[in-house]
Amino acid sequence: MLRNSLLWASTNPFLAERLPQYRFVQKATKRFMPGQEFTDATREAQVLQERGIATTTTLLGENLTSLAEADAVVAHYQEDLRRISELGLDMEISVKPTQIGLDFGTDEARDRLAQLADSTDSLVWVDMEGSEYVDRTLDIFRSVKEDKGNVGLCIQSYLRRTEADLESLLPLDPAIRIVKGAYNEPESIAFPDKGDVDRSFVKLAQTLLQARLSGAQGRVVLGTHDPRMIAGTMRLAGELGLGKDHYEFAMLFGIQRDEQDRLAREGHQVRVLISYGSAWFPWYMRRLAERPANLWFVARQMVG
């Protein structure tokens, strides 16, 4: 019930306009994002890189109202990529398809994703949004992957269809980042039980690790903060005879910092997602919905 309420709040325009005005809400967001400017993201990325942790960054915002806005997003990311190169950061970008025009057509989003792939030698990650966008997101990913190569895809373990989607993608030898998913989906589309979502996550990870065992080169990225899932991945990789260089962990900025440092010290590849931008409210609500216990942190900000 609490999770559903948070997901409902993430789509409510009235709350998105009013709640961010409150100081305690602004303060609480700093658990998940260091600031609204790209310079805030790069500042933290430099600190993390000194600790042996790489980063991914994303400009928050989705479902734009015009292609002109989508062009502005592309130009913004291209400037980000230029600054990343100047600073010598091990930082990649991750974009939402609706940020680059998917609501206006598959071709429009595909062309803009290709522009971003052309702007860097590093990987450009494609985020997965709500279930209504999955087919179109897969279409643009496949097209740009076949043409440019340097794109990766996020998949969501809570969607019932994801296992079949992954099997269809394997011939492309893709870079895949697995996350659990945080959109409000009906039971017919997404697993409602956390145990089923976790089992799906493990099965997807196993499929990708077995592909690596068979010679695939696509990166296997596990987006989880759950110590059990992390330990399970290590155990599974060990059983398959795969080393630490065959997979990596992705975590959110500010979550499980001690675990991030521990994994990095032990020689694991760790990449932290740093989000920034003014359109943070829907994203923030989905982060709380992923782990409602984070609400205790918000409550402390109200009285702290």
Backbone hydrogen bonds, N-H to C=O, Kabsch-Sander energy under -0.5 kcal/mol:
donor,donor_aa,acceptor,acceptor_aa,energy
5,S,1,M,-2.2
6,L,2,L,-2.3
7,L,3,R,-2.3
8,W,4,N,-2.4
9,A,5,S,-2.3
10,S,6,L,-1.6
11,T,7,L,-0.5
11,T,8,W,-1.4
12,N,9,A,-1.4
16,A,12,N,-2.2
17,E,13,P,-1.5
18,R,14,F,-2.2
19,L,15,L,-2.0
21,Q,18,R,-1.7
22,Y,19,L,-2.2
26,Q,22,Y,-2.1
27,K,23,R,-2.7
28,A,24,F,-2.1
29,T,25,V,-1.7
30,K,26,Q,-0.5
30,K,27,K,-1.1
31,R,28,A,-1.7
32,F,29,T,-2.1
33,M,29,T,-2.0
40,D,37,E,-0.8
41,A,37,E,-1.2
42,T,38,F,-2.5
43,R,39,T,-2.1
44,E,40,D,-1.6
45,A,41,A,-2.2
46,Q,42,T,-2.2
47,V,43,R,-1.4
48,L,44,E,-2.6
49,Q,45,A,-2.6
50,E,46,Q,-1.6
51,R,47,V,-0.7
51,R,48,L,-1.1
52,G,49,Q,-1.7
53,I,48,L,-2.3
54,A,270,V,-2.1
55,T,90,D,-2.4
56,T,272,V,-2.4
57,T,92,E,-2.8
58,T,274,I,-1.5
60,L,58,T,-0.6
60,L,276,Y,-3.1
64,L,98,T,-1.3
70,A,66,S,-1.3
71,D,67,L,-2.5
72,A,68,A,-1.9
73,V,69,E,-2.1
74,V,70,A,-2.2
75,A,71,D,-2.4
76,H,72,A,-2.3
77,Y,73,V,-2.6
78,Q,74,V,-2.4
79,E,75,A,-1.9
80,D,76,H,-2.2
81,L,77,Y,-2.7
82,R,78,Q,-1.7
83,R,79,E,-2.3
84,I,80,D,-2.8
85,S,81,L,-2.0
86,E,82,R,-2.1
87,L,83,R,-2.4
88,G,84,I,-0.8
88,G,85,S,-0.6
89,L,84,I,-2.0
91,M,89,L,-1.5
92,E,55,T,-1.8
93,I,123,L,-0.8
94,S,57,T,-2.1
95,V,125,W,-2.9
99,Q,96,K,-1.6
100,I,96,K,-0.7
100,I,97,P,-1.0
101,G,98,T,-0.6
102,L,97,P,-1.9
104,F,101,G,-2.0
105,G,102,L,-1.4
109,A,105,G,-1.7
110,R,106,T,-2.8
111,D,107,D,-2.6
112,R,108,E,-1.6
113,L,109,A,-2.4
114,A,110,R,-2.4
115,Q,111,D,-1.7
116,L,112,R,-1.8
117,A,113,L,-2.4
118,D,114,A,-2.1
119,S,115,Q,-0.7
119,S,116,L,-0.9
120,T,117,A,-1.0
124,V,150,N,-1.8
125,W,93,I,-2.8
125,W,123,L,-0.6
126,V,152,G,-2.4
127,D,95,V,-3.1
127,D,125,W,-0.6
133,Y,130,G,-2.2
134,V,131,S,-1.2
137,T,133,Y,-2.6
138,L,134,V,-2.7
139,D,135,D,-2.0
140,I,136,R,-2.2
141,F,137,T,-2.3
142,R,138,L,-2.7
143,S,139,D,-2.1
144,V,140,I,-2.3
145,K,141,F,-2.9
146,E,142,R,-2.4
147,D,143,S,-1.4
148,K,144,V,-3.5
149,G,144,V,-1.3
151,V,149,G,-1.6
152,G,124,V,-2.2
153,L,175,A,-2.5
154,C,126,V,-2.5
155,I,177,R,-2.5
157,S,155,I,-0.5
157,S,179,V,-3.1
158,Y,180,K,-1.7
159,L,156,Q,-1.1
160,R,189,I,-2.7
162,T,159,L,-1.2
165,D,161,R,-2.1
166,L,162,T,-2.9
167,E,163,E,-1.9
168,S,164,A,-1.8
169,L,165,D,-1.2
169,L,166,L,-0.7
170,L,166,L,-1.5
172,L,169,L,-2.3
173,D,170,L,-2.3
175,A,151,V,-0.6
176,I,174,P,-0.6
176,I,219,R,-2.7
177,R,153,L,-2.7
178,I,176,I,-0.5
178,I,221,V,-2.9
179,V,155,I,-2.6
185,E,183,Y,-1.1
189,I,186,P,-1.9
190,A,186,P,-2.5
191,F,158,Y,-2.9
197,V,193,D,-1.9
198,D,194,K,-2.7
199,R,195,G,-2.3
200,S,196,D,-2.3
201,F,197,V,-2.2
202,V,198,D,-2.4
203,K,199,R,-2.2
204,L,200,S,-2.4
205,A,201,F,-2.5
206,Q,202,V,-2.5
207,T,203,K,-2.1
208,L,204,L,-2.0
209,L,205,A,-2.6
210,Q,206,Q,-2.5
211,A,207,T,-1.6
212,R,208,L,-1.9
213,L,209,L,-2.1
214,S,210,Q,-1.3
215,G,212,R,-1.6
216,A,211,A,-2.6
221,V,176,I,-2.6
221,V,219,R,-0.6
222,L,220,V,-0.5
222,L,248,E,-2.8
223,G,178,I,-2.8
223,G,221,V,-0.7
224,T,222,L,-1.3
224,T,250,A,-0.9
230,I,226,D,-2.4
231,A,227,P,-2.7
232,G,228,R,-2.4
233,T,229,M,-2.1
234,M,230,I,-2.1
235,R,231,A,-2.5
236,L,232,G,-2.6
237,A,233,T,-2.8
238,G,234,M,-2.4
239,E,235,R,-2.3
240,L,236,L,-1.6
241,G,237,A,-0.6
241,G,238,G,-0.9
242,L,237,A,-3.0
246,H,243,G,-1.8
247,Y,244,K,-0.9
248,E,220,V,-2.2
249,F,269,Q,-2.8
250,A,222,L,-2.6
251,M,271,R,-1.8
253,F,273,L,-2.3
255,I,252,L,-1.8
260,Q,256,Q,-2.4
261,D,257,R,-2.4
262,R,258,D,-2.5
263,L,259,E,-2.6
264,A,260,Q,-2.2
265,R,261,D,-2.6
266,E,262,R,-1.9
267,G,264,A,-1.5
268,H,263,L,-2.6
269,Q,247,Y,-0.5
270,V,268,H,-0.6
271,R,249,F,-2.7
272,V,54,A,-2.6
273,L,251,M,-3.1
274,I,56,T,-3.2
274,I,272,V,-0.6
275,S,32,F,-0.5
275,S,273,L,-0.6
276,Y,58,T,-1.8
280,W,278,S,-1.5
284,Y,280,W,-2.8
285,M,281,F,-2.4
286,R,282,P,-1.9
287,R,283,W,-1.8
288,L,284,Y,-2.0
289,A,285,M,-2.1
290,E,286,R,-1.7
291,R,287,R,-1.0
294,N,291,R,-2.8
295,L,292,P,-2.4
296,W,293,A,-1.8
297,F,294,N,-0.8
298,V,294,N,-1.4
299,A,295,L,-2.5
300,R,296,W,-1.8
301,Q,297,F,-1.3
302,M,298,V,-1.2
303,V,299,A,-0.9
304,G,300,R,-1.3
